């Protein structure tokens, strides 16, 4: 049976470093190339894993995390790209649901038909257009958002000149995942019309699907690193990618959320 340990899956070292700076690992165990960092947040034992980027890496890492430690909940944080023009770098997205937006059929006439998730749990075949995050974690995140103030995004880290500088804003909505970085504005509009996502990443949906397979709570928080509506990213050299800032605010929020949940008896188990 799943236990009280929390699992946290992050794509990149540049994201995970923010959590480990605040909560240094007591030990790090490498199992077949997977680095499991053992730390404590509040009164909760936490196993943090850097899975690597992409849905396959995230799914494989999350499954191995579960096989090794049987966590009572699986959490995810990291950077993402905005799917609305008003969402700015440093803003936080509290995921109420996740969608695997590249799960589709391309018909002979060019139409796209979204197929959603397909997975098994308890020997039963499950199909879902989207996966909801855990209601207890989401409710706690909304409560925390009322008082939590993320660090302001530095102007020098690529704040968009046409927009007045402001403090980060927290949004609640869908996170869309795929092994895709969407730049084309018309395509962003299609995705928003289809799924209403607030941002796009490459891991959350995979982590959520593995959590669903094992019947454990899942929650994700993302911070925005780029907004293609306002400025196209340099995808050739990534010269404008704000490496020092990505995941920083999401890590701080998730850690505060775990601290809060650790004070509530039985939360996340």
HELIX and SHEET records of a PDB file:
HELIX    1   1 UNK A   13  UNK A   22  1                                  10    
HELIX    2   2 UNK A   55  UNK A   69  1                                  15    
HELIX    3   3 UNK A  135  UNK A  145  1                                  11    
HELIX    4   4 UNK A  155  UNK A  157  5                                   3    
HELIX    5   5 UNK A  185  UNK A  195  1                                  11    
HELIX    6   6 UNK A  204  UNK A  214  1                                  11    
HELIX    7   7 UNK A  248  UNK A  262  1                                  15    
SHEET    1   A 9 UNK A  27  UNK A  31  0                                        
SHEET    2   A 9 UNK A  34  UNK A  41 -1                                        
SHEET    3   A 9 UNK A  44  UNK A  50 -1                                        
SHEET    4   A 9 UNK A   6  UNK A  10  1                                        
SHEET    5   A 9 UNK A  73  UNK A  82  1                                        
SHEET    6   A 9 UNK A 197  UNK A 201 -1                                        
SHEET    7   A 9 UNK A 170  UNK A 177  1                                        
SHEET    8   A 9 UNK A  92  UNK A 100  1                                        
SHEET    9   A 9 UNK A 131  UNK A 132 -1                                        
SHEET    1   B 6 UNK A  27  UNK A  31  0                                        
SHEET    2   B 6 UNK A  34  UNK A  41 -1                                        
SHEET    3   B 6 UNK A  44  UNK A  50 -1                                        
SHEET    4   B 6 UNK A   6  UNK A  10  1                                        
SHEET    5   B 6 UNK A  73  UNK A  82  1                                        
SHEET    6   B 6 UNK A 217  UNK A 226  1                                        
SHEET    1   C 2 UNK A 104  UNK A 106  0                                        
SHEET    2   C 2 UNK A 112  UNK A 114 -1                                        
SHEET    1   D 2 UNK A 117  UNK A 121  0                                        
SHEET    2   D 2 UNK A 124  UNK A 128 -1                                        
END                                                                             
